[in-house]
Each structure stands twice: as structure tokens, then as C-alpha cells.
């Protein structure tokens, strides 16, 4: 990040995706054009699927659920109650250093999980935050970021206590 100031905004729970997406783009525009301080938005969405640029047709819901096709990386995922969403909208010191920014987010989420005595970590070759134990590897946090004009958009989804049934309707993050 290049700004020394970071504003944290809590947009609450039950936030409709389109409204949050519009507000996120407004903040992005202000940071790009007005030297507005960086912003980290925290919220909980209503039930929604979002499909990144790499989403394949077979990843999509098996029912008639609506899907927002968006301009972040990655594939399809679900957002909804019981999931903490974070949208860090920040100007990167090096706009081409997206991988480093994603690793920083992963590290912060791993540390956050540790605060709740959850042993989380990374898995080689995969983005996001994982729990790996005798039950196998399970993704606890997905990350999908886009950088435009040197400023990040989109962010992370941390599964806190969601109903996992919506994930059964898709191939989340391309992982069967």
C-alpha cells in the first residue's frame, strides 16, 4: 500500500451484492482520482454467486440461482450469511506486485484464524487459506483480486459459520 492512512468501513450484514459492487467501484474511483485514503470494507452478503474471469460453464450452479459475472480473477464462489467478506481497496506501491499482495492477505487471514485457535495455512500452488488435517484439505478463505489503475478491488471471503449447502450447487474455485 502507498497511503499511510487506512479507513475501515463496516457495511453490515445482509448486503445485496450489486449495491456493494457499486459502492466499491465508487471508492476505487476516488482512490485512483482524488488521492482518497485506502479503504478496507467488511461486510456480510445476502446469498449470491460471483463468477470470476476463469469460471467455466460446468462450474456454475446446478439450479437457476443468479450469478454475477465480475472482473476479478479466479472462478466461481458463493457469498452469504456466516461468511466475512473483506474488500481492501488500496493503492499498491508496485501495481504489478499482485501476487505479493495476495500473499499478504493470506498471511493476515492465517493470523486471524490463529487468534481463534484455528490452524490454517497455505497449500503450494493454490491461493487462499486452508485447513489441512486428518479430514483432508479444506478452504476456509477464498481470495479474488483485480488491480485497475494501480488500485485493488474485490477481496476475500472467510468462512466463519456459513451453511455450506450453496457450495454444493457449484464447483467452488474450480475445486471439486
C-alpha positions, -999 to 999 in steps of 0.1 A, spaced: 0 0 0 12 35 -6 -11 56 16 -2 57 53 -39 60 62 -64 31 60 -101 37 67 -120 6 78 -157 6 70 -183 -19 83 -211 -21 58 -231 -46 79 -248 -79 72 -273 -89 45 -257 -65 20 -270 -70 -16 -242 -77 -40 -249 -52 -67 -251 -24 -41 -218 -33 -26 -202 -37 -61 -214 -2 -70 -201 13 -37 -168 -5 -42 -163 10 -77 -171 45 -63 -144 41 -37 -120 27 -62 -126 57 -85 -119 81 -55 -87 64 -46 -75 65 -82 -85 101 -90 -87 120 -57 -59 106 -36 -86 93 -12 -72 72 17 -72 34 12 -103 16 24 -109 -18 39 -146 -27 37 -160 -55 59 -195 -70 53 -217 -100 50 -236 -105 18 -270 -119 11 -268 -153 -8 -250 -147 -41 -227 -164 -65 -199 -145 -82 -181 -158 -112 -145 -146 -119 -130 -144 -154 -118 -181 -153 -152 -196 -145 -161 -225 -167 -197 -233 -177 -196 -265 -156 -186 -245 -125 -220 -227 -124 -249 -235 -102 -269 -266 -110 -302 -248 -102 -314 -214 -115 -296 -193 -90 -284 -159 -102 -247 -154 -108 -228 -121 -110 -201 -123 -137 -174 -100 -124 -139 -88 -134 -118 -104 -107 -95 -134 -112 -104 -169 -102 -135 -189 -107 -170 -191 -92 -177 -188 -55 -206 -183 -31 -210 -154 -6 -237 -152 21 -246 -154 57 -219 -167 80 -191 -155 58 -169 -124 65 -162 -105 32 -134 -81 30 -128 -57 2 -94 -40 6 -94 -11 -19 -58 1 -17 -33 17 -40 -4 -7 -44 32 6 -40 40 -16 -70 9 -22 -92 25 -52 -108 30 -70 -74 -4 -85 -72 9 -119 -60 27 -103 -31 -5 -85 -21 -24 -118 -22 3 -134 0 -1 -106 24 -38 -111 26 -33 -148 31 -9 -141 59 -33 -117 76 -62 -143 74 -39 -171 87 -30 -149 117 -67 -140 122 -76 -177 123 -48 -183 148 -65 -158 171 -94 -183 173 -71 -213 176 -77 -224 141 -46 -239 125 -48 -226 89 -21 -222 63 -12 -221 26 -12 -250 1 15 -250 -25 1 -240 -59 -33 -228 -46 -44 -194 -35 -65 -187 -3 -63 -201 32 -66 -237 41 -71 -261 70 -53 -294 64 -58 -322 89 -69 -358 91 -101 -348 72 -80 -335 43 -75 -300 29 -105 -276 32 -105 -240 20 -115 -216 48 -109 -184 29 -110 -176 -9 -92 -146 -24 -100 -129 -57 -84 -96 -66 -82 -73 -95 -59 -43 -99 -70 -14 -121 -50 18 -123 -28 5 -95 -57 1 -70 -71 -32 -58 -107 -43 -60 -126 -73 -47 -110 -92 -19 -115 -122 4 -143 -144 17 -136 -161 51 -160 -189 61 -169 -183 97 -201 -202 102 -219 -205 69 -244 -231 57 -222 -250 32 -251 -262 11 -248 -234 -15 -212 -246 -23 -228 -280 -34 -245 -262 -63 -212 -251 -79 -176 -262 -84 -162 -235 -59 -129 -220 -71 -127 -249 -96 -122 -274 -68 -144 -305 -69 
